[in-house]
Amino acid sequence: MNWVDETIKRRKSVRAYAPRPLSSADRQGLQDLLAEEKNTPEIFAAPLSFHLLESRENGKDVPLGTYGVIRNAPAFIVISTANRAEAMEAIGYRFERIVLEATRMGLGTCWLAGTFRKEQFSERIQMGPEDILPIVCPVGYPSERKTLTEKVFRAVGKSDHRKAWEELFFSGTFGEPLAPEKAGDYAVPLEMLRLAPSAANRQPWRIVFSQGMFHFYREENPASKYGYDLQRLDVGIGACHFHLSALSHGLEGSFVKAAPGIRTPENMAYLFSWAAK
Ligand SMILES: Cc1cc2nc3c(=O)[nH]c(=O)nc-3n(C[C@H](O)[C@H](O)[C@H](O)COP(=O)(O)O)c2cc1C
């Protein structure tokens, strides 16, 4: 199995960390990942800023609160952006790529959109007047022992469960499920997308395969309390798994904005497509 599929299968949100700082090699590795993003598809190129904050500076603890959800994280990656609408898929795609690289390095991570003290994080980074800070992510060495909070979060969020293929992937229309056999070489990249993390494990991605194109939609969440479209961000995460897996299997193509002309249920919105070569 290639590193992409293997890492996707292995990654899980980590909320309890060993109480030790990042090694200098890992700190440098993370800083390199944040600074040198490569080969980003045009549609995910919205301007984003990534910042690495450490939980101890000059021998003192820095207040970076997570309401007790995250234990002992030695550092956090923080994402800020000015560009609200289109930035969402860009954050999802580009930050998940960093999460997978960090997982490959043996580090634990956990996307956080809700359970963090925004003012404590925003105080420590440079932000423009229009900027938002939608996501932070602890990073460090997974603790051997899970905390009770972590166990409760995983159980309540049904974190180990994923929706079945027939709820997510369709052929030609939203009425016709796509069987893995009909997906051909793309059965593995779609399966890797299915395993992606999402906010509250909602898995809002829906894909319609039609005439050599995979059209990506997101299911709306009318109850969203964030003031920005977290489900678009989730679809970006799914697109990252799909794309990296496709590339790792030598499948070529490109992300485009298309006009699929497919009858769409009311709570579904079209975002972008993968045109297979
Ligand atoms: C965009 C996004 C936001 C998330 N926000 C939070 C959060 O605020 N607090 C938290 O404990 N977990 C959060 N999570 C983690 C999800 O609950 C988790 O990814 C999901 O339950 C699947 O579990 P897994 O990541 O272990 O596969 C978030 C995940 C994503 C992708």
The ligand as a MOL file (V3000), in Angstrom:
LIG
                    3D

  0  0  0     0  0            999 V3000
M  V30 BEGIN CTAB
M  V30 COUNTS 31 33 0 0 0
M  V30 BEGIN ATOM
M  V30 1 C -13.5490 20.9170 10.1650 0
M  V30 2 C -13.5100 20.0800 11.4190 0
M  V30 3 C -13.8050 20.6450 12.6560 0
M  V30 4 C -13.7330 19.8890 13.8400 0
M  V30 5 N -13.9610 20.5060 15.0490 0
M  V30 6 C -13.7940 19.7970 16.2060 0
M  V30 7 C -13.9000 20.4500 17.4750 0
M  V30 8 O -14.1840 21.6660 17.5620 0
M  V30 9 N -13.6900 19.7140 18.6020 0
M  V30 10 C -13.3560 18.3810 18.5420 0
M  V30 11 O -13.1460 17.7710 19.6030 0
M  V30 12 N -13.2510 17.7180 17.3380 0
M  V30 13 C -13.4530 18.4010 16.1740 0
M  V30 14 N -13.2920 17.7690 14.9520 0
M  V30 15 C -12.9370 16.3320 14.8860 0
M  V30 16 C -14.1110 15.4670 14.3970 0
M  V30 17 O -15.0450 15.2810 15.4390 0
M  V30 18 C -13.5600 14.1250 13.8850 0
M  V30 19 O -12.7320 14.3550 12.7690 0
M  V30 20 C -14.6490 13.1290 13.4840 0
M  V30 21 O -15.4330 12.7660 14.6080 0
M  V30 22 C -14.0560 11.8290 12.8740 0
M  V30 23 O -13.1450 11.2310 13.7490 0
M  V30 24 P -11.6240 10.9490 13.3010 0
M  V30 25 O -11.0150 12.2780 12.9360 0
M  V30 26 O -10.9670 10.3410 14.5010 0
M  V30 27 O -11.6770 10.0210 12.1220 0
M  V30 28 C -13.3930 18.5090 13.7640 0
M  V30 29 C -13.1100 17.9360 12.5170 0
M  V30 30 C -13.1600 18.7080 11.3530 0
M  V30 31 C -12.8040 18.0740 10.0610 0
M  V30 END ATOM
M  V30 BEGIN BOND
M  V30 1 1 1 2
M  V30 2 1 2 3
M  V30 3 2 2 30
M  V30 4 2 3 4
M  V30 5 1 4 5
M  V30 6 1 4 28
M  V30 7 2 5 6
M  V30 8 1 6 7
M  V30 9 1 6 13
M  V30 10 2 7 8
M  V30 11 1 7 9
M  V30 12 1 9 10
M  V30 13 2 10 11
M  V30 14 1 10 12
M  V30 15 2 12 13
M  V30 16 1 13 14
M  V30 17 1 14 15
M  V30 18 1 14 28
M  V30 19 1 15 16
M  V30 20 1 16 17
M  V30 21 1 16 18
M  V30 22 1 18 19
M  V30 23 1 18 20
M  V30 24 1 20 21
M  V30 25 1 20 22
M  V30 26 1 22 23
M  V30 27 1 23 24
M  V30 28 2 24 25
M  V30 29 1 24 26
M  V30 30 1 24 27
M  V30 31 2 28 29
M  V30 32 1 29 30
M  V30 33 1 30 31
M  V30 END BOND
M  V30 END CTAB
M  END
